[in-house]
Amino acid sequence: MKIRPLHDRVVVRRSEEETTTSGGIVLPGSAAEKPNRGTIVAVGEGRTLNNGDVKPLAVKVGDVVLFGQYSGSNTVKVEGEELLIMNESEIFGVLED
């Protein structure tokens, strides 16, 4: 099954949670903070401007992005995998090598 977000929305697969701290303490799943980075798996067509033109998104499928802790509050399950749906404006930046 594929998912195609509309307008200026993107679908993000959240990175795996860290289960140990830098000091070696193992955290249970409920105590671990959810990561604020992930990989874009789908993008919409773009944002519709007031004059009717469509501005394409600045991110693309495969980009690793940073977002806020409370960004992407809309989650969906697709084939058993939990994905985040957020507006492009909720993305802080793209991580590059």
Number of C-alpha atoms within 10 A of each C-alpha: 4 8 11 13 17 13 18 20 22 28 26 25 17 20 14 11 13 14 15 12 10 8 6 8 9 13 13 9 11 7 9 14 12 15 15 19 23 22 19 21 19 19 26 19 16 19 18 13 9 7 6 8 10 14 13 15 17 10 17 16 13 12 16 20 20 19 20 12 12 10 17 20 10 11 13 13 9 11 8 7 8 12 19 19 20 21 18 21 13 15 18 14 15 16 12 7 2
